[in-house]
């Protein structure tokens, strides 16, 4: 379920060469783990295992889990567990200090069951680091206005799932705004601790900011005027942040 490794072609001395592009999501995760206390990590939906490999290099005790063992490239270096995360996972209660769930939640048909199961295997005070495509970025919002779909959610689900190239179900079916992801985590026993992004893009759309900020102010004003019981200021501080407006991927560190 992890993002594919991307390459760009170039030339050197008349020969074509391949250069690996920077995986900004991976690099952001590694930066944020670099200063954390060492402990046991489960990289869930690990894909080829690059995240698990880098975290092990940082000194963490890493277990990798996925439904597709054939794709995992570090079988002789990192413990691998076959995990169908839509069912009960093969780990005892309170096993891990951290669980990594990168670019997985948007694939899930039963997200509340999965996140609650993750809560079971995380120690008290442990953290879930979860990411999903950021559909609230200005770039994604602009695409939705013209195309009727968000970034990373462009294929019609029913047509795509019938694609003969789909061997293992790997379809983006649920686009999450920050609001719904926050609720999913809270309902499953987690509290948002930190929000960050993979990398930033779409700065050319800065001219939209005054309109968005004005709309947020108007919403707060209308709510107060009508005697509403929701204070939108907390949420608007998040939605107007650099991470939400310009981040390619939304990453949340949630604490049990």
N, C-alpha and C positions, 0 to 999 in steps of 0.2 A: 504493500500500500504506500510505500515511500516514493517520493518523487524520483523519476529516472535520472541517471547521470547524463549530463549534457556535454557535447563536444562541439568544437568549431574547427573547420578545416582551414589550413593555411599552406603556404609554400615556402620551401627553403632549399636553395640550390636546385630548383627545378622539380623537387620531389614534394608530394603532398604529405603533410604531417597533421596530426590531430593533437589539439591542446584541450585539456580538460577545463571547462568553464568553472568559475567559482560557484560553489553551492552556498549561497548566502544564508539559507536557513540553517544548514549544518554549522557554519561558522558562528552564527549568532548564538546557537545553543552552546557551543564549546566555550565561547567567551563568557557566557553567563554561568557555566558550571566551573570555570577555572578557579573562582574564589570560594566555592562552596565546600563544606566539610566532606571528607571522603566517606563513602558508604556504599550500600548495595543498591544497584540500579537494575531495573528491568526495562529494556528497550523493546516495547511492545509494538508489533507491526513493523519489525526491524528491517524488512526488505533485504537489500544486499549486505547490510551490516556495517556500513561506513560510520554511522553514529556510534554504534557499540564499540567499534575499533578505536575511534578517537577518544571516547570516554575511558576506555581501558588504559590508553596511553597516559591519561591524566592521573591514573592511580585509583580509579573506582573499581569496585568488584561488580562486574557486569554480567548479566544474563540476557540473552537475546531470545525473543519469542515471536513466532510468526506461523501462519498456516502453510506457507510455502518454503519448505526446507531447501529445496533445490536452488533457490535464488541466493541463499546465504553464503557468503564467500570466505568466512573465517571459522569454519567448523573445527579446525585443529587448534584454534587459539582462544575461542570464546565459547562458553557453555550455551548450547542452543536447546530451547524447549519448543516442541510443537504446540501451538496455542490456537485454538479456535475461539477468538475472544467474544463471540456471540454466545458462548456457553461458559460454564464454570471453569476457571483456569486451574492448572495443576500446581498451585502454590498454597502454602499454609497461610493462615491469617497473620497479619503484621510482619511480613517477611522483608519488605523492601523500604529503604529510606527514600528512594525516588522511583517514579515510573515515568517513562518517556512515551508519549503517544503523539507522534508527529505525522500530520496529514492522514489521519485515520478516521476521526470522528465524522467527517462529512460522507464517509462511505457506509456508515452504520444504519441498519434498520431498527435496532433496539438500543439506542445510545444510553438511555437511563439505566438499563440493566448492566451494560458494559461498564459505565463509570462507577456504578455502585459496587460492582465486582472488583474494580481497581481499588476502590476505597477499602475493601476488605483486606487486600494483600499489602497495603501500605501501613507502615507504623504510624502511631499517633505522633503528630508533628511533622510527618514526612510530606513530600511534595509530589504532585502530579504536574508535569510540564507537557502542555497540550498545544498543538498548533492546528490551524485551519486556514484556507485561503481567506484573505480579508476582503469581504464583499462590500465593506463600507468605505474603502479607499475612494478617493475622487476619481481615479481612473476607472474603477469598477462601476461606480455610479454613473459615469458618463456613458460607458458601454451599455448599461441597462437602459438608459434613456433612449438610445438610438436602436439598440438591438433586442431589447427585452430579455436580456440574460446577463449574468454577472461574469466577471473574470473567473476562469476555471470551471464554469458551469454552463458551457455553451452547447453541449450535445443534448439532444432530446433523450431523456433516460430510457423510455421504452424502446426506442429505435436502437440506442447504443447497446443495451443489454442483449439484443438479438444479434449483435455483431459476431460473426464466426471467429474473430480473433480473440474474443473474450474467453479465456480458459478458466481463470479464477476471477470471481466477481470483484471488480475493482473500479466501480463507477461512483462518481460524485453525485449523490442523490439528495443531500440536505445542505443547502447553503445557510451558514450560521452568521447572523449578526452578532456583535458582541453581547447584546442584551440576552439573547436566547442561550448563548454559551455560558454566560454568567449564571443564569437560572438553572441550567443543566448541572453545573458544578455545585451550586448551593443545594439543590434538591438531592444531590448524591453525597452530601457530607463534606464538601470542600468550600474553602473561602479564598477568593482571589487575592493573591499576595502581590503580584507584579504583572505588568503588561509590557511586552516589548514586541519588536518586529524583526523580520528577517533582514530586509533592506528597504530603502525608501525610493519611491519613484513618483512620477506625476507632478513634479514641482511646477511644471508649466501651466497647471490648472489652478494656481494660487488665486487667480482673479475670481474664483467661485467662493472664496472664503468669506468675504463680507456678506454675501447672500445667505450662506449657511449659518453664520453667526447671528445674523439678524433674525432668521427663522427660529433659531434656538431661543433667542431672547423673547420673541413674540410668544412662543409656546409657554415659556415660564410665566410671562405676564398674563396670558389668558387663563392659565391654571389658577393663579393666585386670585384673579378677578372673579372666577367662577366658584371659588372656594374648594378647589380640588385638593385631595389629600396626598398627592404625590409631588414631592419636591424634585424637579428635574435638574436642578443645578449639579448634583453629584454625577448624574449620567452624562450631562452635557460636557462636563470637564473631561470625561473620558472620550466621548465621541468627537470632541474638538482637539484631541491630542494629536501630535505628530504621528504617533504609532498608528492611530486609526485612519487619519486622513491620507497618509502617504505610505504606510507600510504595505508591502506586498503580501506578507503572511502575518496573521495575528497569532502571537504566542503568549500564553498565559501560564504563569507559575501559580498553582493553586495548592493551598496547604490544608492538610487534614486536621 
